[in-house]
């Protein structure tokens, strides 16, 4: 007689894994061996179905799937579950060990095969994730539904399997006799990533002294080697074995103080302090003046990198600094803004390439830099890498400063005065976040922005193309004027806000005010969080807007109440 199924004896409640803005992430307890195994099998099956597992046809047993991970404590277990799924699908496992996400991806793209990285990026150690890549680049948003459908088929199969025949125990982890071992580490992915920069940046950092904050960044071996090969003197500090979540977009005062202490201990002047996030695809770069540190914001770092590389077209998320348009236009670099997330900027890069642009790049607001075209630098060639990378913007900014005879702070002075600050409310109900977005979303297809002025209301699509215009006194305009009034009641003149000129709904609600300030409200893609991105003419004002937004009873909560009552 057939015994009970695994589903019938589970000691936990399984939860299907979901995509966020970049890959799949979840709490560690939700990332059971079984769920990670099914996620990997489903992803591989989907890639097989659409022809994106290998870019050149070859027998299944001849295909080796690259795999690597970050340094958080749960990563080894998740790597083993991923490796087991790859092997059970009939492929070899090409194990790169603990590597930066861009290093593993660069190697896999050169091999023309799909790949997997186990990483939670910068989020706390109680969470982790898996990022898969097709043989031709990152998973696209249009792939996600198909992947999840394939994953669900494997989940149904594994949970329905008789418990005696299942490799999984009732807690969702592998039974001891089925627990997989990881293969020997292949050094080729690390070497290939190191070599990407060796010729292109040879000698470009000669004479610079750089402090590298190692902590628990997975690139703490590779990045200093790359900087040293470019000619810099690198001083490594702060290594720790406990995983520390470092958000390079919102580095804490405690971390800044720690870095400041390390700078003070050095016996000679420094040119920069450098680090990355957990999986080393987002840069952290600080200029040094004496013992004072100045953070180089990721969105501005991307612009300096684009100029250094000689780009002719770029894509950035809508949340990036509003100073980019003026800076890039002055340098002949066409710009397109997208929704937040690497799949969207990658899609925009592809559009630029199809339109005839030859040197196409993109970056996220965190500074993670993507290259869509093969480039030729003074030192040598630089091949395309259409995924977030931390090494390239760090190298480019330091090389640009040296070439111009200035420092990182001097590079920052070239931008129009627009300072950013972001913050968030954690535990904000997702239903309220969705209601805010829905309230401001136009019913008309293709509308990205609503502008007010000259006695009219205008609806604009991509590229600021005007789709409709109505007199302010018309019935059609009233819908948008009501939303303008609501925003101005929250972001009011008594708090220092100027009249609202426009709001953008490409990703969240981004308000533009007459004095140049910007307040951008956006829900998290996969967490109960509501974030504010603020830009103003001074750092103090940007911080004030962010503080006013996230305070108890502050601007974000007021906005949610007014929208709910509207």
RONU-508997 format. One record per residue (C-alpha): residue in one letter; x, y, z. Coordinates in Angstrom, 1 decimal. Each point is the difference from the previous one (the first is absolute). Example, Ala and Ser with C-alpha at 12.3 -4.5 7.8 and 13.67 -1.06 7.14 Angstrom:
BEGIN
A, 12.3, -4.5, 7.8
S, 1.4, 3.4, -0.7
END
This chain:
BEGIN
X, 0.0, 0.0, 0.0
X, 1.3, 3.5, -0.9
X, 1.1, 2.0, 3.0
X, -0.9, 3.7, 0.7
X, 1.3, 2.7, -2.3
X, 2.6, 2.5, 1.1
X, -2.7, 2.6, 0.0
X, -2.0, -1.9, 2.6
X, 2.8, -0.2, 2.5
X, 1.6, 3.4, -0.3
X, 1.1, 1.7, 3.2
X, -0.1, 3.5, -1.6
X, -2.3, 2.0, -2.3
X, 1.6, 0.3, -3.4
X, 0.0, 3.4, -1.7
X, 0.5, 0.4, -3.7
X, 3.0, 2.2, -0.8
X, -0.5, 3.3, -1.9
X, 2.1, 2.3, -2.1
X, 1.0, 3.5, 1.3
X, 1.6, 2.8, -2.0
X, 3.1, -2.3, -0.7
X, -0.3, -3.7, 0.5
X, -1.9, -2.1, 2.6
X, 0.4, 0.9, 3.6
X, -1.6, -1.2, 3.2
X, 0.6, -0.7, 3.7
X, 2.5, -2.8, 0.6
X, -2.7, -2.2, 1.7
X, -2.1, 0.2, -3.2
X, 3.0, -1.0, -2.2
X, -0.1, -3.6, 0.9
X, 2.1, -2.5, -2.0
X, -3.2, -1.2, -1.6
X, -1.1, 3.5, -1.1
X, 3.4, 0.9, -1.3
X, 0.3, -3.3, -1.9
X, -3.4, 0.6, -1.6
X, 0.9, 3.6, -0.9
X, 3.1, -1.2, -1.7
X, -1.6, -2.9, -1.9
X, -2.9, 2.2, -1.1
X, 2.4, 2.8, -1.2
X, 2.1, -2.5, -2.0
X, -3.1, -1.5, -1.5
X, -1.3, 3.4, -1.1
X, 3.4, 0.9, -1.5
X, 0.0, -3.3, -1.9
X, -3.5, 0.7, -1.3
X, 0.9, 3.5, -1.3
X, 3.4, -1.0, -1.3
X, 2.0, 2.2, 2.4
X, 1.8, -2.7, 2.0
X, 2.9, -0.2, -2.4
X, 0.6, 2.4, -2.9
X, 1.7, -2.7, -2.1
X, -1.6, -3.3, -0.3
X, 1.9, -2.9, 1.7
X, -0.9, -3.3, 1.8
X, -1.5, 0.6, 3.4
X, 2.7, -2.0, 1.8
X, 2.7, 2.3, -1.6
X, -1.6, 3.2, 1.5
X, 1.5, 1.2, 3.3
X, -2.1, 2.6, 1.8
X, 2.0, 2.6, 2.0
X, -0.9, 0.5, 3.6
X, 1.3, 2.3, 2.8
X, -1.1, 1.8, 3.1
X, 0.6, 2.7, 2.6
X, 1.3, -0.3, 3.6
X, -3.2, -0.1, 2.0
X, -0.3, -3.0, 2.3
X, -3.0, -1.7, -1.8
X, 1.7, 0.2, -3.4
X, 1.9, -3.3, 0.1
X, -3.2, -2.0, 0.7
X, -1.8, 1.8, -2.9
X, 2.9, -0.5, -2.3
X, -0.1, -3.7, 0.7
X, -3.8, -0.2, -0.7
X, 0.6, 1.9, -3.2
X, 2.8, -2.2, -1.1
X, -2.1, -3.1, 0.7
X, -2.8, 1.3, -2.2
X, 2.5, 0.8, -2.8
X, 1.4, -3.5, 0.2
X, -3.4, -1.7, 0.1
X, -1.0, 2.0, -3.1
X, 2.8, -1.7, -1.8
X, 2.6, 2.7, -0.1
X, 3.5, 0.4, 1.5
X, 0.6, 2.5, 2.8
X, 2.7, 2.6, -0.7
X, 0.6, 1.2, 3.5
X, 1.8, 3.4, 0.4
X, -0.2, 0.1, 3.8
X, -0.5, 3.3, 1.8
X, 0.0, 2.7, -2.8
X, -1.4, 3.4, -0.9
X, -3.2, -0.4, -1.9
X, 1.4, 1.9, -3.1
X, 3.1, -2.3, 0.0
X, -2.1, -3.2, -0.2
X, -2.3, 1.7, -2.6
X, 2.8, 1.2, -2.2
X, 1.5, -3.5, -0.1
X, -3.3, -1.6, -0.7
X, -0.8, 2.4, -2.9
X, 3.4, -0.8, -1.5
X, -0.8, -3.7, 0.2
X, -3.4, 0.6, -1.5
X, -2.0, -1.8, 2.7
X, -2.5, 0.8, 2.7
X, 1.3, 0.5, 3.6
X, -1.1, 0.4, 3.6
X, 1.2, 2.2, 2.9
X, -1.2, -0.6, 3.5
X, -0.1, 3.5, 1.6
X, -2.1, 2.3, 2.1
X, 2.1, 3.0, -1.1
X, 0.0, 2.6, 2.7
X, -3.0, -1.2, 2.1
X, 0.4, -1.5, 3.5
X, 1.3, -3.5, 0.6
X, -3.4, -1.3, 0.9
X, -0.9, 0.2, -3.7
X, 1.6, -1.3, -3.1
X, -0.9, -0.6, -3.7
X, 0.9, -1.4, -3.3
X, 0.8, 1.9, -3.2
X, -0.2, -1.9, -3.3
X, 1.3, 1.1, -3.3
X, -0.9, -1.2, -3.5
X, 2.8, -0.9, -2.4
X, -0.3, 3.5, -1.5
X, -0.4, 2.1, 3.1
X, -2.2, 0.7, 3.0
X, -3.5, -1.4, 0.4
X, -2.5, 2.5, -1.4
X, -3.3, 1.0, 1.6
X, -1.8, -1.8, -2.8
X, 1.7, -3.2, 1.0
X, -1.2, 0.0, 3.6
X, -3.5, -1.3, -0.4
X, 1.3, -2.9, -2.2
X, 2.7, -0.9, 2.6
X, -2.5, 0.0, 2.9
X, -2.4, -2.2, -2.0
X, 2.8, -2.5, -0.6
X, 1.1, 0.2, 3.6
X, -3.6, -0.7, 1.2
X, -0.1, -3.2, -2.1
X, 3.1, -1.3, 1.8
X, -1.4, 1.0, 3.4
X, -3.2, -2.0, -0.7
X, 2.1, -3.0, -1.0
X, 2.4, 0.1, 3.0
X, -2.7, 0.7, 2.7
X, -2.2, -2.8, -1.4
X, 2.9, -2.5, 0.0
X, -0.3, -2.8, 2.6
X, 2.0, 1.0, 3.1
X, 1.9, -3.2, -0.1
X, 1.1, 0.6, -3.6
X, 0.8, 3.7, 0.5
X, 3.5, 1.3, 0.5
X, -1.5, 2.7, 2.3
X, -1.0, -0.3, 3.6
X, -3.2, 1.4, 1.5
X, 1.8, 3.2, 0.9
X, 0.7, 0.7, -3.7
X, 3.8, -0.7, 0.2
X, 1.9, -2.8, -1.6
X, 0.1, -3.3, 1.9
X, 3.5, -0.7, 1.3
X, 0.7, -2.7, -2.6
X, -1.1, 2.3, -2.9
X, 1.9, 3.1, 1.2
X, 2.1, 1.1, -3.0
X, 3.7, 1.0, 0.1
X, 1.3, 2.9, -2.1
X, 2.6, -0.7, -2.8
X, 3.5, 1.3, 0.1
X, 0.3, 3.8, -0.7
X, 0.9, 1.0, -3.5
X, 2.3, 3.0, 0.1
X, -0.8, 1.1, -3.6
X, -3.0, 2.3, 0.7
X, 2.1, 2.1, 2.5
X, 2.9, 0.1, -2.4
X, -2.1, 1.1, -3.0
X, -1.6, 2.8, 2.0
X, 3.4, 1.2, 1.2
X, 1.3, -0.1, -3.5
X, -2.9, 2.2, -1.3
X, 1.6, 3.0, 1.6
X, 3.7, -0.9, -0.2
X, 0.7, 1.5, -3.4
X, -2.7, 2.6, -0.2
X, 1.1, 1.7, 3.2
X, 3.7, -0.9, 0.1
X, 1.9, 2.8, 1.8
X, -3.1, 2.3, 0.2
X, 0.1, 0.2, 3.8
X, 3.8, 0.4, 0.4
X, 0.8, 2.1, 3.0
X, -3.4, -0.3, 1.7
X, -0.5, -1.3, 3.6
X, -3.3, -1.8, 0.6
X, -1.4, -1.3, 3.2
X, -2.1, -3.1, -0.7
X, -2.6, -0.9, 2.7
X, -0.3, -3.8, -0.2
X, -2.6, -0.9, 2.7
X, -2.0, -2.9, -1.5
X, -0.2, 1.1, -3.6
X, 0.5, -3.0, -2.3
X, 2.3, 2.0, -2.2
X, 2.5, 0.8, 2.8
X, 2.6, -2.2, -1.7
X, -0.6, 0.9, -3.7
X, -0.6, 3.7, 0.2
X, 3.3, 0.9, 1.8
X, 1.9, -2.2, -2.5
X, -1.7, 1.9, -2.9
X, 0.8, 3.4, 1.5
X, 3.6, -1.0, 0.6
X, 0.4, -1.2, -3.6
X, -1.2, 3.4, -1.1
X, 2.9, 1.6, 2.0
X, -1.6, 1.0, 3.2
X, 1.4, -0.6, 3.5
X, -2.8, -1.8, 1.8
X, -0.3, -0.2, 3.8
X, -2.5, -2.6, 1.1
X, -1.8, 0.4, 3.3
X, -3.0, -1.1, 2.0
X, -0.3, -3.7, -1.0
X, -2.5, -1.9, 2.0
X, -1.4, -3.6, -0.2
X, -3.5, 1.0, 1.2
X, -2.2, 1.1, -2.8
X, -0.8, 3.8, 0.2
X, -2.7, 1.5, -2.2
X, 1.4, 3.2, -1.6
X, -2.5, 2.1, -2.0
X, 2.2, 2.1, -2.3
X, -2.9, 2.2, -0.8
X, -0.7, 0.9, 3.6
X, 3.2, -0.6, 1.9
X, -0.5, 0.5, 3.7
X, 1.7, 2.6, 2.2
X, 1.5, -2.9, 2.0
X, 1.7, -1.4, -3.2
X, 1.2, 3.5, -1.0
X, 1.5, 0.5, 3.4
X, 1.7, -3.4, -0.2
X, 1.5, 0.9, -3.4
X, 1.1, 3.4, 1.4
X, 1.9, -1.7, 2.8
X, 1.8, -2.2, -2.5
X, 1.0, 3.1, -2.0
X, 1.4, 1.7, 3.1
X, 2.2, -3.0, 0.7
X, 1.8, 0.2, -3.4
X, 3.4, 1.6, 0.0
X, -0.2, 1.6, -3.4
X, -2.8, 1.8, -2.0
X, -2.6, -2.1, -1.7
X, -1.8, 0.7, -3.3
X, -3.1, -2.1, 0.6
X, -1.8, -2.5, 2.2
X, -1.5, -2.8, -1.9
X, -2.3, -3.0, 0.6
X, -3.1, -1.7, -1.4
X, -3.2, -1.6, 1.1
X, -0.3, -3.6, 1.1
X, 0.2, -1.6, -3.5
X, 2.3, 2.7, -1.4
X, -2.2, 1.3, -2.8
X, -0.6, 3.4, 1.6
X, 2.9, 2.4, 0.7
X, 0.8, 2.1, 3.1
X, 2.3, 2.8, -0.8
X, 1.0, 2.9, 2.3
X, 2.3, 2.9, -0.7
X, 2.6, 0.9, 2.7
X, 1.0, 3.5, 0.9
X, 2.3, -0.2, 3.0
X, -2.0, -2.0, 2.4
X, -3.4, 1.0, -1.4
X, -2.0, -2.4, -2.1
X, -2.4, 0.9, -2.9
X, -2.3, -2.7, -1.3
X, -0.1, -0.2, -3.8
X, -3.7, -0.7, -0.7
X, -0.5, -3.0, -2.3
X, -2.1, 1.8, -2.6
X, 2.6, 2.7, -0.4
X, 2.8, -2.6, 0.0
X, -1.8, -1.7, -2.9
X, 0.0, 3.3, -2.0
X, 3.8, 0.5, 0.6
X, 0.6, -3.6, -1.2
X, -2.1, 0.5, -3.1
X, 2.0, 3.1, -0.9
X, 3.3, -1.8, 0.6
X, -1.0, -2.9, -2.2
X, -1.1, 2.4, -2.8
X, -3.6, -1.2, 0.0
X, -2.4, 1.4, -2.6
X, -3.2, -1.3, 1.7
X, -1.1, -0.9, 3.5
X, -2.9, -1.3, 2.0
X, -0.7, 0.6, 3.7
X, -3.0, -0.6, 2.3
X, -2.5, 2.8, 0.6
X, 1.2, 0.3, 3.6
X, 3.4, 1.2, -0.9
X, 1.2, 3.6, 0.6
X, -1.7, 2.7, -2.1
X, 3.4, 1.6, -0.7
X, 0.8, -2.8, -2.4
X, -1.8, 1.5, -3.0
X, 2.0, 3.2, 0.0
X, 3.3, -1.7, 0.7
X, -0.3, -2.7, -2.7
X, -1.5, 2.4, -2.6
X, 3.0, 2.2, 0.3
X, 2.2, -3.0, -0.9
X, -2.1, -1.2, -2.9
X, -1.4, -3.1, 1.8
X, -3.6, -0.8, -0.8
X, -2.0, -1.0, 3.1
X, -3.1, -2.2, 0.5
X, -1.7, -0.5, 3.4
X, -1.7, -3.3, 0.9
X, -1.8, -1.8, 2.8
X, 2.2, -1.1, 2.9
X, 1.8, -3.3, -0.4
X, 2.8, -1.3, -2.3
X, -2.4, -1.8, -2.4
X, -1.5, 3.4, -1.0
X, 3.3, 1.8, -0.6
X, 1.2, -3.1, -2.0
X, -3.1, 0.3, -2.2
X, 0.8, 3.7, -0.5
X, 3.6, -0.8, -0.9
X, -1.3, -2.5, -2.6
X, -2.3, 2.7, -1.4
X, 2.9, 2.4, -0.3
X, 2.1, -2.6, -1.8
X, -2.8, -0.8, -2.5
X, -0.3, 3.8, -0.7
X, 3.6, 0.1, -1.1
X, 1.9, 1.2, 3.1
X, 3.5, -1.5, 0.1
X, 1.2, 0.5, 3.6
X, -2.9, -0.8, 2.3
X, 0.1, -0.2, 3.8
X, -2.4, 0.0, 2.9
X, 0.1, 0.3, 3.8
X, -2.2, -0.2, 3.0
X, -0.4, 2.7, 2.7
X, 2.3, -2.2, 2.2
X, 2.8, 0.4, -2.6
X, 0.0, -3.6, -1.2
X, 1.1, 0.4, -3.6
X, -1.0, -1.9, -3.2
X, 1.8, 0.1, -3.4
X, -2.1, -0.9, -3.0
X, 2.7, 0.4, -2.7
X, 3.6, -1.1, -0.5
X, 2.1, 3.1, 0.6
X, 3.6, 1.1, -0.8
X, 1.7, 2.0, 2.8
X, 3.5, 1.6, -0.2
X, 1.5, -3.0, 1.7
X, -1.8, -2.7, -2.0
X, -3.4, -1.7, -0.7
X, -2.7, -0.3, 2.6
X, -2.6, -2.6, -0.8
X, -3.7, 0.4, 0.6
X, -1.4, -1.1, 3.4
X, -3.8, 0.7, 0.2
X, -0.4, -0.6, 3.7
X, 0.8, 2.1, 3.1
X, 3.7, 0.4, 0.7
X, 1.8, 1.8, 2.8
X, 3.6, -0.2, -1.3
X, -0.4, 2.0, -3.2
X, -1.5, 3.2, 1.6
X, 2.6, 0.0, 2.7
X, 2.9, -0.3, -2.5
X, -1.5, 2.5, -2.4
X, -0.6, 2.8, 2.6
X, 3.5, -0.4, 1.5
X, 1.5, 0.0, -3.5
X, -2.1, 3.0, -1.1
X, 1.1, 2.0, 3.0
X, 3.7, -0.9, -0.5
X, -0.2, 0.8, -3.7
X, -1.5, 3.5, 0.7
X, 2.4, 0.8, 2.8
X, -2.7, 0.2, 2.6
X, -1.5, -2.2, 2.7
X, -3.4, -1.6, 0.5
X, -1.4, 3.0, 1.7
X, 1.1, 2.1, -3.0
X, -2.0, -2.3, -2.3
X, -3.1, 0.5, 2.2
X, 0.3, 3.7, -0.4
X, -0.7, -0.3, -3.8
X, -3.6, -1.0, 0.7
X, -2.9, 2.5, 0.3
X, -0.8, 0.4, 3.7
X, -2.5, -2.8, 0.7
X, 0.4, -2.0, 3.2
X, -1.9, -3.2, 0.7
X, -1.2, -1.9, 3.1
X, -2.2, -3.0, 0.3
X, -1.8, -1.7, 2.9
X, -2.8, -2.4, 0.5
X, -2.8, -1.1, 2.3
X, 0.3, -3.7, 0.7
X, -3.2, -2.0, 0.7
X, -2.1, 2.4, -2.1
X, -3.1, -1.9, -1.2
X, 0.4, -1.0, -3.7
X, -3.7, 0.6, -0.6
X, 0.4, 3.7, 0.9
X, 3.1, 0.2, -2.2
X, -1.9, -1.5, -2.9
X, -2.9, 2.4, 0.6
X, 2.4, 3.0, -0.2
X, 1.5, -1.2, -3.3
X, -3.5, -0.8, -1.4
X, -1.4, 3.4, 0.9
X, 2.6, 1.9, -2.0
X, 0.2, -2.5, -2.9
X, -1.5, 1.4, -3.2
X, -2.7, -2.2, -1.7
X, 1.5, 1.0, -3.4
X, 2.5, -2.5, -1.4
X, 3.6, 1.1, -0.3
X, -0.2, 3.0, 2.3
X, 3.1, 0.5, 2.2
X, -0.3, 3.6, 1.1
X, -2.6, 2.7, 0.7
X, 1.1, 3.7, -0.3
X, -1.6, 3.2, 1.1
X, 0.6, 3.5, -1.4
X, -1.0, 2.6, -2.5
X, -3.6, -0.4, 1.0
X, -0.1, -3.7, -1.1
X, 0.5, -3.6, 1.1
X, 2.2, -2.2, -2.3
X, 0.4, -3.7, -0.1
X, 3.4, -1.3, -1.1
X, 1.3, -3.4, -1.1
X, 3.5, -1.3, -0.3
X, 2.6, 2.5, -1.3
X, -2.2, 2.8, 1.2
X, -2.3, -0.5, -3.0
X, -3.3, 1.9, 0.5
X, -3.0, -2.3, -0.2
X, -2.7, 2.4, 1.1
X, -0.5, 3.7, 1.1
X, -3.1, 1.6, 1.6
X, -0.8, 3.5, 1.2
X, 0.1, 0.1, 3.8
X, -3.6, 1.0, 0.0
X, -1.1, -3.1, -1.9
X, -1.7, -3.0, 1.6
X, 2.8, -2.3, -1.2
X, 2.6, 2.1, 1.9
X, -1.9, -0.1, 3.3
X, 1.0, -3.6, 0.7
X, 3.6, 0.9, 0.0
X, -0.4, 3.4, 1.7
X, -1.7, -1.8, 2.9
X, 3.1, -2.2, 0.3
X, 2.3, 3.0, -0.2
X, -2.0, 1.6, 2.9
X, 0.3, -3.1, 2.1
X, 3.8, -0.2, -0.5
X, 0.3, 3.7, 0.9
X, -2.0, -0.5, 3.1
X, 2.5, -2.7, 1.2
X, 3.1, 1.6, -1.4
X, -1.1, 3.4, 1.1
X, 1.4, 3.5, -0.2
X, 0.2, 0.2, 3.9
X, 2.5, -2.8, -0.2
X, 2.1, 1.9, -2.6
X, -1.3, -1.7, -3.2
X, -0.6, 2.1, -3.1
X, -3.0, -0.5, -2.3
X, -0.1, -3.3, -1.8
X, 1.0, 0.1, -3.7
X, -0.5, -3.6, -0.9
X, -0.1, -3.6, 1.2
X, 1.3, -3.1, -1.6
X, -1.6, -3.4, 0.4
X, 2.5, -2.2, -1.8
X, 0.9, -1.8, 3.3
X, -1.8, 1.4, 3.0
X, -0.9, 3.7, 0.3
X, 2.8, 2.5, -0.6
X, -0.9, 3.6, 0.6
X, 1.9, 2.9, -1.6
X, -0.2, 3.4, 1.8
X, 0.6, 3.5, -1.3
X, 3.2, 0.5, 2.0
X, 1.6, -3.1, -1.5
X, -0.7, -2.3, 2.9
X, -1.2, -3.6, -0.6
X, -2.0, -2.3, 2.2
X, -0.3, -3.5, -1.3
X, -2.3, -2.5, 1.8
X, 0.4, -3.7, -0.9
X, -1.2, -3.2, 1.6
X, 2.5, -2.9, 0.2
X, -0.4, -2.7, -2.6
X, -0.1, -2.9, 2.4
X, -0.2, 1.3, 3.6
X, -2.4, 2.1, 2.2
X, 2.1, 3.1, -0.4
X, -0.8, 3.5, -1.4
X, 3.1, 2.0, -1.0
X, 0.6, 3.7, -0.6
X, 2.8, 1.3, -2.4
X, 0.5, 3.7, 0.7
X, 2.2, 2.5, -2.0
X, 0.7, 3.6, 0.9
X, 2.6, 2.8, -0.4
X, 1.7, -0.8, 3.3
X, 0.7, -3.3, 1.8
X, -1.7, 1.3, 3.1
X, -3.3, 0.7, -1.9
X, 0.1, -3.4, -1.7
X, 0.4, -1.7, 3.4
X, -2.8, 2.2, 1.4
X, -2.4, -1.1, -2.7
X, 0.8, -3.6, 0.6
X, -0.4, 0.4, 3.8
X, -3.3, 1.8, -0.4
X, -1.2, -2.8, -2.3
X, 0.8, -3.0, 2.3
X, -0.9, 1.5, 3.4
X, -2.9, -1.4, 1.9
X, -3.0, 1.9, -1.4
X, 2.3, 1.4, -2.7
X, -0.4, 0.7, -3.7
X, -0.3, -3.6, -1.1
X, -2.6, -0.9, 2.6
X, -1.9, 3.2, -0.8
X, 0.1, -0.8, -3.7
X, -1.4, -3.5, 0.6
X, -2.9, 1.5, 2.2
X, -0.9, 2.6, -2.6
X, 0.0, -2.4, -2.9
X, -2.1, -2.5, 2.0
X, -2.5, 2.8, 0.7
X, -0.1, 1.3, -3.6
END
